[in-house]
Amino acid sequence: MEPNLFLYLFIAMAATAIGAVPLGLVNLSVLDLALKNDTRSATQIAHGASVVEVFFALASLLAGAKLTPFFEGNPVVRYFVFAVLLVAGLFFWFKTNKEKIRKEAQKSYGFLKGALLNIVSIQVLLFWLLAATVLSAKQWLPTTFPEVLLFLSGVWLAKIGVLKGYAFLAKKVATHADKFSANTNRIIGVVLLAVAIVQLIKI
């Protein structure tokens, strides 16, 4: 395999990291589950979210700049994002810290939750459409099957890596801050409501 092909792997990993590091629904849910259960439970959310992330990246490669103006200039999309953030913020604010999820339910529950949270995160799809536009302008978009395969592999690896990093840091914080762990839901709710307000201002 040509060395230049691996450039697409690193480009995808860098782009994914830029989009995945900022706090979002998936990141906050990983923090929440890691604090309440363990990093293995949170990893299942990461796997579900990563699958959807790969599909978003693939869609951006196929659609490219054609759909970007629709998502950027459509007020319906902006209001939808605001509504999702508002509902999620209120949900976490009023949600009590429940007991740990049963071991046998962790795998399926976490994977499905991660997938659904990333699906409703319209800003993630918008990020990938914008990323595809930038990469296209710089002629960095993959075109052949091996290039696309490496690109999508980079998306998967980076998304999993970032979310596992969040889970690891959450456990480290929890061991030194029990009070923080006990109020995780309200902290998540406040962050989501703050992001919702910022989104409303932008509208």
trRosetta pair geometry for C-beta under 8 A, 3 or more apart (Angstrom, degrees):
i j d omega theta_ij theta_ji phi_ij phi_ji
1 5 5.5 -84 171 48 100 145
1 6 7.7 96 127 -45 117 91
1 146 7.0 -170 -136 -172 107 141
2 5 4.9 110 71 -15 82 100
3 6 6.0 -51 -170 23 48 111
4 7 5.5 -26 -172 -1 54 118
5 8 6.3 -45 -178 21 51 108
5 9 7.7 52 132 -15 67 100
5 146 5.7 -36 -144 131 138 115
5 147 6.1 -125 -141 -90 83 69
5 150 5.7 135 158 -9 92 162
6 9 4.9 -38 -160 26 59 121
6 10 6.6 53 146 -14 75 99
6 150 6.6 -125 -109 -167 41 147
7 10 5.9 -59 -152 42 36 106
7 11 6.0 39 150 -23 69 108
7 140 7.9 -112 136 -149 112 96
8 11 5.5 -48 -138 37 34 114
8 12 6.2 36 159 -20 64 106
8 140 7.8 162 -104 174 73 81
8 142 4.8 63 -136 -76 145 114
8 147 4.9 129 -32 -162 167 78
8 148 7.9 -68 162 -68 151 19
8 150 4.7 98 86 94 109 112
8 151 4.5 -64 163 -69 109 84
8 154 6.9 -158 131 -5 62 141
9 12 6.1 -59 -152 36 25 109
9 13 6.4 22 152 -17 62 109
9 150 4.4 -75 -62 171 88 102
9 151 7.0 -120 -80 -82 39 33
9 153 6.2 -28 -120 82 95 104
9 154 4.3 163 -161 -66 51 116
9 157 8.0 24 -171 31 94 139
10 13 5.6 -52 -143 37 34 112
10 14 6.2 34 157 -20 66 105
10 154 6.7 -119 -40 -125 14 141
11 14 5.9 -56 -148 36 28 109
11 15 6.3 25 155 -16 64 109
11 135 7.0 101 166 -122 130 122
11 140 5.7 -170 -144 168 157 125
11 151 7.1 -31 76 -119 101 88
11 154 7.0 80 65 112 54 168
12 15 5.8 -56 -143 39 29 109
12 16 6.0 28 158 -19 65 110
12 57 7.1 57 -145 -160 108 149
12 150 7.4 173 8 128 138 67
12 151 4.4 148 -62 -160 135 59
12 152 7.1 -111 -149 -52 159 15
12 153 7.4 103 83 67 151 54
12 154 2.9 117 79 85 115 125
12 155 4.9 -77 174 -47 115 70
12 158 6.9 -167 126 1 74 131
13 16 5.8 -56 -143 38 27 110
13 17 6.3 30 157 -22 63 107
13 154 4.2 -100 -42 -171 76 100
13 155 7.6 -134 -78 -67 45 28
13 157 6.1 -34 -101 82 106 107
13 158 4.1 160 -143 -62 65 122
14 17 5.9 -55 -148 34 28 112
14 18 6.6 31 154 -22 62 104
14 158 7.7 -120 -24 -106 18 153
15 18 5.8 -54 -155 31 31 113
15 19 6.7 16 155 -6 64 109
15 131 4.9 97 -163 -158 127 139
15 135 7.4 -26 -82 -59 148 125
15 155 7.8 -34 79 -96 102 82
15 158 8.0 127 66 71 57 167
16 19 6.0 -67 -152 45 32 103
16 20 5.6 16 159 -13 72 121
16 53 6.9 73 -137 168 112 133
16 57 7.6 -30 -83 -79 102 135
16 154 6.8 178 0 133 130 81
16 155 4.9 154 -74 -133 136 57
16 158 3.6 125 84 88 127 135
16 159 5.4 -88 178 -52 128 77
16 162 7.5 -154 133 -9 93 133
17 20 5.9 -63 -128 44 26 103
17 21 5.9 34 173 -34 66 107
17 158 5.0 -100 -51 -170 79 122
17 161 7.8 -32 -92 81 98 115
17 162 6.0 165 -122 -68 67 126
18 21 6.9 -44 -138 18 16 109
18 131 8.0 148 72 -98 126 123
19 22 7.5 -64 -172 28 31 100
19 124 6.6 101 167 -136 124 71
19 127 4.4 120 -123 151 125 150
19 128 7.3 17 -95 -61 170 70
19 131 7.1 -64 -48 -50 130 139
20 27 7.4 142 177 -68 68 112
20 53 7.7 10 -83 -122 116 148
20 158 6.6 161 18 134 145 94
20 159 5.4 -174 -93 -116 152 64
20 162 4.1 121 120 74 127 164
20 163 7.1 -82 179 -45 124 80
21 162 5.8 -115 -77 -146 61 130
22 27 7.7 -156 107 -3 39 159
23 27 5.1 -134 -137 85 51 137
23 28 6.0 61 -169 -55 97 95
23 191 6.0 -64 136 170 149 139
23 195 7.7 -141 97 -60 103 139
24 27 5.1 93 45 13 66 104
24 28 6.9 -138 92 -3 29 94
24 121 5.9 55 171 -135 128 140
24 123 7.3 -149 -124 73 126 122
24 124 7.2 93 -176 -63 164 103
25 28 6.2 -65 -147 41 23 106
25 29 6.3 21 158 -18 63 111
25 84 7.9 -55 -63 147 143 110
25 85 8.0 -127 -64 -103 104 67
25 88 6.0 -67 -112 -162 109 164
25 117 4.5 -159 125 -173 117 106
25 118 7.7 -167 79 -72 111 42
25 120 7.1 -11 48 80 172 101
25 121 5.4 -150 30 -76 121 113
25 192 7.5 62 -91 -108 72 118
26 29 5.8 -59 -148 38 29 110
26 30 6.4 33 154 -22 65 104
26 45 6.7 166 -159 155 82 108
26 46 7.9 106 171 -101 113 50
26 49 4.4 86 -140 -115 142 150
26 114 6.2 64 -136 -145 103 74
26 117 4.9 146 -79 113 73 125
26 118 5.5 28 -65 -70 133 85
26 121 6.8 -61 -20 -32 100 153
26 163 6.7 -59 142 -105 109 123
27 30 5.7 -55 -153 32 30 113
27 31 6.6 31 150 -17 64 104
27 162 7.9 -55 -100 137 104 104
27 163 6.8 -133 -103 -111 63 77
27 166 5.4 -157 -154 -108 81 164
28 31 5.5 -49 -150 35 36 114
28 32 6.3 39 151 -22 66 105
28 92 7.7 -36 144 -97 131 162
28 188 4.6 122 180 -136 124 108
28 191 6.6 -175 -100 79 138 137
28 192 7.0 -104 30 -57 175 103
29 32 5.4 -50 -145 35 35 115
29 33 6.2 26 160 -12 68 106
29 45 5.7 -157 115 -162 111 155
29 113 6.5 -159 172 144 147 117
29 114 7.3 -173 97 -92 136 65
29 117 5.8 -116 0 -85 153 170
29 188 8.0 90 -68 -145 46 148
30 33 6.2 -58 -142 42 27 102
30 34 6.0 27 159 -20 64 112
30 42 4.6 84 -158 -167 72 108
30 45 5.3 -160 -86 86 76 134
30 46 6.2 59 -106 -62 128 88
30 114 8.0 53 -70 -103 90 105
30 163 5.1 -158 -92 -165 162 91
30 166 4.8 76 102 99 130 126
30 167 5.3 -89 170 -65 104 86
30 170 7.2 -170 127 -18 77 147
31 34 5.9 -59 -143 38 24 110
31 35 6.3 22 160 -18 62 110
31 42 7.8 81 -48 -128 15 136
31 166 5.7 -81 -63 164 81 107
31 167 7.5 -144 -85 -92 40 47
31 170 4.6 175 -139 -93 65 133
31 184 6.9 -170 128 -158 96 119
31 188 7.2 171 79 -83 119 112
32 35 6.1 -63 -154 35 25 108
32 36 6.4 6 158 -6 63 114
32 92 7.7 -114 -90 -132 148 118
32 184 5.2 145 -118 143 72 130
32 185 6.8 69 -129 -82 121 64
32 188 5.9 -10 -68 -51 118 153
33 36 5.9 -64 -140 45 32 103
33 37 5.6 -20 177 27 73 111
33 41 5.0 -134 161 119 112 108
33 42 4.5 159 90 -85 106 76
33 45 6.1 144 31 -17 152 138
33 101 7.9 -18 -140 6 99 127
33 110 6.7 115 -170 -114 164 107
33 167 7.8 -34 82 -115 89 102
34 37 7.1 -70 -119 60 18 73
34 38 7.0 -13 -145 157 55 16
34 39 5.5 31 -132 -94 101 56
34 41 7.2 -180 -86 72 45 93
34 42 3.9 -3 -65 -46 87 149
34 166 7.3 179 -4 122 151 76
34 167 4.0 179 -90 -144 140 73
34 168 7.9 -86 -158 -30 149 21
34 170 3.9 99 92 82 130 139
34 171 5.7 -97 163 -48 107 83
34 174 7.7 -159 123 -20 85 138
35 170 5.2 -100 -55 168 82 113
35 171 7.4 -165 -90 -82 49 49
35 173 7.7 -43 -97 80 107 102
35 174 4.9 168 -131 -82 80 131
35 181 4.8 -173 -173 -136 117 89
35 184 5.1 162 74 -75 156 154
36 41 7.9 -78 80 89 84 151
36 97 6.8 -166 -102 -162 114 93
36 98 7.6 38 -156 69 144 66
36 100 6.0 168 152 -101 87 67
36 101 7.7 73 118 -6 119 84
36 181 7.9 158 -70 -175 54 96
36 184 7.3 -122 -47 44 94 153
37 40 7.8 -93 128 63 110 76
37 41 3.8 17 97 20 141 157
37 42 7.3 172 67 -34 104 78
37 100 5.0 118 -99 -144 79 99
37 101 6.0 -33 -79 33 136 90
37 106 6.7 155 -177 -118 159 124
38 41 5.4 106 56 5 65 99
38 42 7.4 -131 104 2 38 91
38 171 7.5 37 -149 -95 54 128
39 42 5.5 -57 -148 42 40 112
39 43 6.1 52 151 -33 69 101
39 164 7.3 61 -175 -151 111 75
39 167 4.4 113 -135 147 83 120
39 168 6.3 40 -116 -77 137 56
39 170 8.0 155 -92 63 82 103
39 171 5.8 -52 -55 -35 103 139
40 43 5.5 -47 -150 25 32 118
40 44 7.4 40 151 -24 59 94
40 106 7.2 49 113 143 95 145
41 44 6.1 -48 -166 20 36 112
41 45 7.7 34 142 -11 61 98
41 101 6.7 136 -140 52 139 119
41 106 4.6 -90 -113 -158 91 121
41 110 5.6 -173 -176 -75 63 143
42 45 5.7 -48 -164 31 47 113
42 46 6.6 50 141 -22 69 102
42 110 7.2 -149 -109 -146 13 133
42 163 7.4 -164 151 158 97 95
42 164 7.9 135 110 -113 106 48
42 166 7.6 -138 166 95 137 92
42 167 3.8 161 100 -111 144 124
42 170 7.3 148 -82 49 166 144
43 46 5.1 -50 -152 33 42 119
43 47 6.5 46 150 -23 69 98
43 110 7.6 48 73 146 47 148
43 163 7.7 130 -120 116 47 107
43 164 6.2 31 -106 -100 90 90
43 167 6.4 -65 -58 -6 68 173
44 47 5.7 -46 -149 30 35 112
44 48 6.7 34 153 -15 63 103
44 106 6.2 154 2 149 155 79
44 107 5.4 -162 -113 -137 143 42
44 109 7.5 65 116 74 143 61
44 110 2.8 82 94 97 119 131
44 111 4.9 -78 176 -50 92 69
44 114 6.8 -169 125 -11 58 131
45 48 5.9 -57 -152 38 33 110
45 49 6.1 29 154 -15 68 110
45 110 4.7 -90 -47 -174 68 88
45 111 7.3 -137 -85 -81 29 25
45 113 5.6 -44 -110 88 94 102
45 114 3.6 151 -166 -70 53 109
45 117 7.5 12 -163 29 105 137
45 163 7.1 -143 99 178 90 137
46 49 5.9 -59 -144 41 28 109
46 50 6.0 32 156 -26 64 110
46 114 6.3 -99 -16 -130 13 152
46 159 7.2 160 -172 136 84 82
46 160 5.4 95 154 -130 118 60
46 163 3.6 167 -113 103 108 139
46 164 5.9 36 -109 -53 172 71
46 167 7.2 -79 -41 -25 130 130
47 50 5.7 -55 -145 33 28 113
47 51 6.8 34 156 -24 61 100
47 110 7.8 68 41 120 99 102
47 111 5.6 -37 84 -113 107 90
47 114 6.5 109 63 73 52 157
47 160 7.1 35 -85 -107 56 103
48 51 6.0 -50 -156 25 32 111
48 52 7.0 23 152 -8 62 105
48 110 6.8 -174 -6 132 126 61
48 111 4.0 144 -63 -170 110 49
48 112 6.2 -122 -121 -34 150 10
48 113 6.6 117 68 64 160 50
48 114 2.9 130 68 73 108 104
48 115 3.7 -93 178 -35 101 78
48 116 7.7 -13 153 6 133 62
48 117 8.0 84 108 33 117 92
48 118 7.3 176 124 11 79 120
49 52 5.9 -60 -156 41 36 108
49 53 6.1 42 147 -27 69 108
49 114 3.9 -93 -31 176 81 99
49 115 6.6 -142 -70 -74 38 35
49 117 6.5 -35 -92 73 104 101
49 118 4.2 136 -139 -45 75 132
49 159 6.5 -150 113 167 96 123
49 163 6.5 136 64 -73 137 158
50 53 5.2 -49 -144 33 35 119
50 54 6.5 41 155 -23 65 98
50 114 7.7 -3 3 149 66 132
50 155 7.7 147 -163 130 81 80
50 156 5.2 78 173 -141 117 67
50 159 4.3 156 -111 99 87 128
50 160 5.2 9 -83 -59 151 82
50 163 7.5 -122 -53 16 100 140
51 54 5.9 -52 -157 29 30 111
51 55 6.9 26 148 -13 62 104
51 115 6.1 -20 65 -102 115 102
52 55 5.6 -55 -153 38 38 111
52 56 6.3 41 149 -21 68 103
52 114 7.7 -168 10 132 118 77
52 115 5.2 142 -39 -145 118 65
52 118 3.9 148 81 98 141 128
52 119 5.5 -112 -138 -61 145 71
53 56 5.5 -51 -148 35 33 114
53 57 6.4 33 153 -19 65 104
53 118 6.1 -79 -52 -168 75 148
53 124 7.0 -88 -108 173 78 132
53 155 5.8 -169 130 162 103 108
53 156 7.3 153 83 -91 112 49
53 159 4.7 149 65 -88 167 161
54 57 5.7 -53 -148 36 31 111
54 58 6.3 32 152 -19 64 106
54 152 5.2 65 -151 -164 99 99
54 155 5.3 142 -99 99 65 128
54 156 5.5 12 -73 -68 118 91
54 159 8.0 -118 -46 16 75 148
55 58 5.6 -52 -144 38 33 112
55 59 6.2 36 154 -21 65 104
56 59 5.7 -53 -147 35 30 112
56 60 6.4 30 153 -20 63 105
56 118 7.6 -115 -25 159 134 109
56 124 5.9 -43 -144 130 171 99
56 125 5.0 -127 -140 -100 113 69
56 128 4.8 150 145 4 99 160
57 60 5.7 -54 -150 34 31 112
57 61 6.6 33 151 -21 64 103
57 128 5.4 -129 -93 -142 50 134
57 151 7.2 -167 154 138 128 100
57 152 6.1 160 94 -110 130 72
57 155 4.5 -99 -23 -100 165 161
58 61 5.6 -52 -152 32 34 112
58 62 6.5 26 153 -13 66 107
58 148 7.8 67 -118 -174 85 111
58 152 6.3 21 -67 -98 95 122
59 62 5.8 -60 -148 41 32 107
59 63 5.7 6 164 2 71 115
59 125 7.2 -21 82 -142 136 100
59 128 7.2 78 71 110 89 136
60 63 6.2 -62 -127 52 27 93
60 64 6.8 87 171 -81 56 33
60 125 7.6 -179 -63 -163 101 63
60 128 3.8 -133 -46 142 148 99
60 129 5.1 -143 -121 -81 100 45
60 131 6.5 32 161 66 156 93
60 132 3.9 -170 160 -37 101 135
61 64 7.0 13 -169 -64 20 77
61 132 6.1 -155 -79 -119 40 125
61 141 6.5 148 -135 -162 85 108
61 142 6.9 -24 -135 57 135 89
61 148 6.7 120 163 -127 166 104
61 151 7.4 106 -80 111 143 150
63 66 5.3 -114 178 54 76 104
63 67 4.6 2 157 -1 134 120
63 129 6.9 -39 93 -116 116 98
63 132 7.5 92 76 92 73 164
64 67 7.8 125 72 20 38 83
64 68 7.8 -57 136 -21 47 108
64 129 7.6 101 170 -149 16 70
64 132 5.0 -138 -123 140 53 125
64 133 6.7 116 180 -78 70 60
64 136 5.7 68 -150 -59 116 151
64 141 7.6 -6 -105 -111 111 159
65 68 5.1 -45 -152 13 53 126
65 69 7.9 48 167 -18 75 87
65 129 7.6 119 -106 177 33 85
65 132 7.0 -150 -51 107 60 97
65 133 4.5 93 -91 -106 93 95
65 136 6.4 -108 -30 52 109 154
67 70 5.2 -56 -163 37 59 119
67 71 6.2 48 147 -16 85 105
67 129 5.6 -99 86 -129 98 138
68 71 6.2 -64 -149 40 31 102
68 72 5.9 24 160 -17 69 115
68 126 7.8 101 -132 -151 67 69
68 129 4.5 173 -86 148 80 115
68 130 6.2 116 -130 -78 119 57
68 132 7.9 -153 -59 67 118 100
68 133 5.5 22 -59 -53 161 136
69 72 5.7 -61 -137 43 30 109
69 73 5.7 -5 177 9 70 117
70 73 7.0 -72 -132 49 14 86
70 74 5.6 17 172 -31 58 125
70 77 7.8 107 139 -30 72 145
71 74 6.2 -50 -122 27 19 113
71 77 5.5 -156 -146 170 60 173
71 122 7.4 -173 -148 169 114 106
71 125 7.2 -150 -116 109 155 99
71 126 4.8 -167 146 -106 141 96
71 129 6.1 117 32 53 145 159
72 126 7.3 129 -70 -150 66 115
74 77 4.3 72 90 3 108 109
74 78 7.1 173 97 -9 60 84
75 78 5.3 -55 -150 39 44 114
75 79 6.1 41 153 -18 74 104
75 203 6.5 88 -145 -152 90 99
76 79 5.9 -55 -147 39 30 107
76 80 6.2 34 152 -24 64 107
77 80 5.6 -54 -149 33 30 115
77 81 6.5 32 154 -19 64 103
77 122 6.1 -168 -169 162 94 152
77 126 7.9 123 159 -72 136 125
78 81 5.9 -51 -151 34 31 111
78 82 6.5 33 150 -18 63 106
78 199 6.9 179 -172 176 81 94
78 202 6.9 -134 -155 100 127 101
78 203 4.8 152 136 -97 132 97
79 82 5.4 -52 -148 37 35 115
79 83 6.2 38 153 -22 67 104
79 203 6.5 77 -70 -118 70 149
80 83 5.7 -53 -148 35 31 112
80 84 6.4 31 154 -19 64 105
80 122 6.3 73 101 -17 113 155
81 84 5.8 -54 -148 35 30 111
81 85 6.4 26 156 -14 64 108
81 122 5.0 -108 -82 55 97 120
81 123 6.0 87 -135 -46 134 93
81 199 5.7 -134 112 -162 106 146
82 85 5.9 -61 -150 40 29 108
82 86 6.1 28 155 -21 66 110
82 196 5.6 98 -156 -158 66 80
82 199 4.5 -172 -90 112 82 121
82 200 5.2 96 -134 -71 136 76
82 203 6.7 -39 -43 -33 144 137
83 86 5.7 -55 -143 37 29 112
83 87 6.2 25 161 -15 65 108
84 87 6.1 -57 -145 39 26 106
84 88 6.1 22 158 -15 63 113
84 120 5.3 174 -142 160 140 111
84 121 7.7 -171 131 -91 149 43
84 122 7.3 145 17 2 152 101
85 88 5.8 -59 -143 41 27 110
85 89 6.1 30 157 -23 64 109
85 192 5.4 -169 -171 -178 77 85
85 193 7.6 153 146 -93 91 27
85 195 5.4 -119 -159 97 140 100
85 196 3.7 -180 111 -81 114 90
85 199 6.0 124 32 17 152 148
86 89 5.8 -56 -147 35 26 111
86 90 6.4 21 158 -13 63 107
86 192 7.9 172 -88 140 17 98
86 193 6.9 64 -123 -116 55 67
86 196 4.4 125 -68 -153 69 154
87 90 6.0 -58 -147 40 29 107
87 91 6.1 35 153 -25 64 108
88 91 5.5 -53 -146 33 30 117
88 92 6.5 24 159 -13 65 105
88 192 5.1 -117 101 -170 98 152
89 92 6.2 -59 -149 39 28 103
89 93 6.2 30 153 -24 64 110
89 188 7.9 -158 -124 129 57 68
89 189 4.9 101 -173 -160 62 62
89 190 7.5 126 -158 -51 105 8
89 191 7.6 -154 -116 74 101 50
89 192 3.3 -164 -83 99 88 106
89 193 3.7 145 173 -56 151 72
89 195 7.8 -178 -69 47 127 89
89 196 5.7 -102 -7 -10 144 134
90 93 5.5 -54 -143 34 32 115
90 94 6.3 9 166 0 67 110
90 189 6.9 89 -88 -149 13 111
90 193 7.3 93 -54 -81 61 108
91 94 6.7 -74 -150 47 22 92
91 95 5.9 28 156 -35 63 116
91 189 7.5 -164 68 -104 47 101
92 95 5.4 -52 -135 27 30 118
92 185 4.8 -161 -178 -170 77 76
92 186 7.2 176 136 -82 86 21
92 188 4.3 -94 173 95 154 107
92 189 3.8 -165 91 -67 95 84
92 192 6.3 110 31 17 133 139
93 185 7.0 168 -93 141 15 89
93 186 5.7 62 -133 -122 58 63
93 189 3.2 149 -62 -178 74 160
93 190 7.2 106 -94 -48 102 58
93 193 7.2 32 -51 -36 132 129
94 189 7.7 122 -4 -107 52 154
95 98 7.8 -60 171 -20 94 99
95 185 4.8 -131 80 -160 95 145
95 189 7.8 170 27 -60 92 122
96 185 7.2 -171 -145 35 8 161
97 182 6.1 -117 2 -158 165 52
97 183 7.9 -88 -43 -82 130 22
97 184 6.7 96 -98 39 114 96
97 185 6.0 -155 -69 -8 75 119
101 105 5.5 -112 168 84 103 108
101 106 5.4 132 102 -86 118 75
101 109 6.2 -132 -172 71 152 157
102 105 4.6 70 68 15 93 107
102 106 7.2 -139 92 -35 46 79
103 106 5.9 -38 -156 -6 33 118
104 107 7.9 -51 -178 17 35 98
105 108 6.6 -72 -161 52 52 96
105 109 5.0 42 154 -20 86 126
106 109 6.1 -71 -138 45 19 107
106 110 5.7 13 172 -17 63 118
107 110 6.4 -63 -145 37 16 105
107 111 6.5 10 162 -14 58 112
108 111 6.1 -59 -145 38 28 108
108 112 6.2 21 162 -13 65 113
109 112 6.2 -65 -149 41 24 105
109 113 6.1 22 158 -19 64 113
110 113 5.7 -57 -142 38 28 111
110 114 6.2 28 160 -19 64 107
111 114 6.0 -58 -151 36 27 110
111 115 6.5 24 154 -17 63 108
112 115 5.8 -57 -149 37 31 111
112 116 6.2 26 158 -15 67 109
113 116 6.0 -59 -145 40 28 107
113 117 6.1 27 159 -19 65 110
114 117 6.0 -56 -144 37 27 109
114 118 6.5 19 161 -12 62 109
115 118 6.2 -65 -152 39 27 104
115 119 6.3 30 152 -25 64 109
116 119 5.5 -53 -147 31 33 115
116 120 6.5 19 161 -9 67 105
117 120 6.4 -61 -148 41 29 100
117 121 6.4 34 151 -29 63 109
118 121 5.4 -51 -146 28 36 118
118 124 6.1 -43 -162 47 78 169
121 124 4.3 54 113 -6 109 114
121 125 7.6 148 103 -7 67 80
122 125 5.7 -53 -159 38 47 109
122 126 6.2 48 145 -20 74 105
123 126 5.3 -51 -144 40 38 116
123 127 6.2 49 152 -28 66 99
124 127 5.6 -47 -152 28 31 115
124 128 6.8 26 152 -14 62 103
125 128 5.8 -57 -152 37 34 108
125 129 6.5 35 151 -19 67 104
126 129 5.7 -54 -148 36 34 112
126 130 6.3 32 154 -16 66 106
127 130 5.8 -60 -151 40 30 109
127 131 6.1 31 151 -21 66 108
128 131 5.3 -48 -140 37 35 115
128 132 6.2 40 156 -23 64 101
129 132 5.7 -50 -148 33 30 112
129 133 6.7 34 150 -21 61 103
130 133 5.5 -51 -153 31 35 115
130 134 6.6 32 151 -16 66 103
131 134 5.8 -54 -149 37 34 109
131 135 6.1 29 154 -15 68 109
132 135 5.7 -55 -140 42 31 109
132 136 6.0 36 156 -24 65 107
132 141 6.7 54 -155 -102 75 119
133 136 5.8 -54 -146 34 26 113
133 137 6.5 28 154 -21 61 105
134 137 5.8 -55 -152 32 31 112
134 138 6.6 11 155 -2 64 110
135 138 5.9 -66 -147 49 32 101
135 140 4.3 -96 -160 74 83 99
135 141 4.9 112 125 -66 107 74
136 139 7.3 29 -174 -80 33 35
136 140 7.8 -95 -57 47 20 66
136 141 5.1 15 -87 -30 65 131
142 147 3.3 -179 -152 134 104 105
142 148 4.6 170 115 -70 131 53
142 150 7.2 171 -106 60 149 89
142 151 4.5 -131 -9 -29 144 139
143 147 6.0 30 41 62 48 147
143 148 7.7 -112 81 -46 6 95
144 147 4.7 93 56 8 78 106
144 148 7.0 -148 93 -6 38 88
145 148 5.8 -56 -143 38 31 109
145 149 6.1 34 157 -22 66 108
146 149 5.6 -54 -144 36 31 114
146 150 6.4 27 158 -15 65 106
147 150 6.0 -58 -149 39 29 106
147 151 6.2 32 152 -23 64 108
148 151 5.5 -54 -146 35 31 116
148 152 6.3 26 158 -14 66 106
149 152 6.1 -57 -147 39 27 105
149 153 6.3 31 152 -21 62 108
150 153 5.4 -52 -145 36 33 116
150 154 6.4 38 154 -23 64 102
151 154 5.8 -55 -157 31 30 112
151 155 6.8 33 147 -21 63 102
152 155 5.3 -44 -151 29 39 117
152 156 6.5 41 151 -19 66 102
153 156 5.7 -53 -151 36 34 112
153 157 6.2 30 154 -17 67 108
154 157 5.8 -55 -141 39 31 109
154 158 6.1 25 163 -15 66 110
155 158 6.3 -63 -146 39 23 104
155 159 6.2 19 160 -16 62 113
156 159 6.1 -62 -146 37 24 107
156 160 6.2 19 161 -13 63 112
157 160 6.0 -60 -147 41 26 108
157 161 6.0 26 156 -22 63 113
158 161 5.5 -57 -144 38 29 114
158 162 6.2 28 160 -19 66 105
159 162 6.1 -54 -146 35 27 107
159 163 6.4 16 160 -9 63 111
160 163 6.2 -66 -147 44 26 103
160 164 6.0 24 159 -18 66 112
161 164 5.9 -58 -143 39 25 108
161 165 6.3 31 154 -24 61 106
162 165 5.5 -56 -155 32 30 116
162 166 6.8 33 148 -20 63 100
163 166 5.4 -44 -152 30 39 114
163 167 6.6 40 149 -18 65 101
164 167 5.5 -50 -149 36 38 113
164 168 6.3 41 151 -22 67 104
165 168 5.6 -52 -146 35 32 112
165 169 6.3 28 156 -15 65 107
166 169 5.9 -58 -147 40 29 107
166 170 6.2 35 153 -26 64 106
167 170 5.6 -52 -148 30 30 115
167 171 6.8 28 156 -16 62 102
168 171 6.1 -57 -156 34 30 107
168 172 6.6 29 149 -18 64 107
169 172 5.5 -55 -150 36 37 114
169 173 6.3 36 153 -19 69 104
170 173 5.8 -55 -148 37 31 109
170 174 6.2 33 153 -24 65 108
171 174 5.5 -51 -142 34 33 115
171 175 6.6 36 158 -24 63 101
172 175 6.2 -54 -156 27 29 109
172 176 7.3 -2 156 7 60 109
173 176 6.4 -83 -160 50 33 93
173 177 5.4 -33 169 35 76 118
173 180 6.3 -73 153 96 109 146
173 181 7.7 158 114 -63 88 88
174 177 6.6 -81 -117 61 23 74
174 178 7.3 62 -172 -94 63 46
174 180 7.3 -130 -101 83 52 102
174 181 4.5 73 -131 -81 89 127
177 180 3.8 22 135 16 120 120
177 181 6.4 143 103 -19 73 84
178 181 5.4 -54 -150 37 37 114
178 182 6.3 37 153 -22 68 105
179 182 5.8 -54 -147 34 32 111
179 183 6.6 2 161 5 64 111
180 183 6.4 -79 -151 51 27 91
180 184 7.1 63 150 -74 64 72
180 187 7.2 21 -162 -39 77 155
181 184 5.9 -9 -159 -43 36 108
183 186 5.0 -46 -177 43 87 112
183 187 5.8 94 123 -27 87 98
184 187 5.7 -63 -151 37 31 111
184 188 6.2 29 155 -18 69 107
185 188 5.7 -55 -149 37 30 111
185 189 6.2 33 152 -22 65 107
186 189 5.3 -50 -145 36 34 116
186 190 6.4 38 155 -22 65 101
187 190 5.9 -51 -150 32 30 111
187 191 6.6 29 152 -17 63 105
188 191 5.8 -57 -151 37 32 111
188 192 6.3 27 155 -16 67 109
189 192 5.9 -58 -145 39 29 108
189 193 6.1 27 158 -17 66 109
190 193 5.9 -57 -145 39 28 109
190 194 6.3 31 155 -22 63 107
191 194 5.7 -57 -151 34 29 113
191 195 6.5 26 153 -16 64 105
192 195 5.7 -54 -148 37 33 110
192 196 6.3 38 150 -23 65 105
193 196 5.4 -50 -147 33 34 116
193 197 6.5 38 152 -22 64 101
194 197 5.8 -50 -152 31 32 112
194 198 6.7 33 150 -17 63 103
195 198 5.6 -52 -151 36 35 113
195 199 6.3 38 150 -21 66 105
196 199 5.5 -54 -149 36 32 114
196 200 6.4 35 151 -22 65 103
197 200 5.6 -51 -149 33 33 113
197 201 6.5 36 151 -21 64 102
198 201 5.7 -52 -152 32 33 114
198 202 6.6 34 150 -21 64 104
199 202 5.7 -53 -153 32 33 113
199 203 6.9 40 149 -27 63 98
200 203 5.6 -47 -156 22 37 114
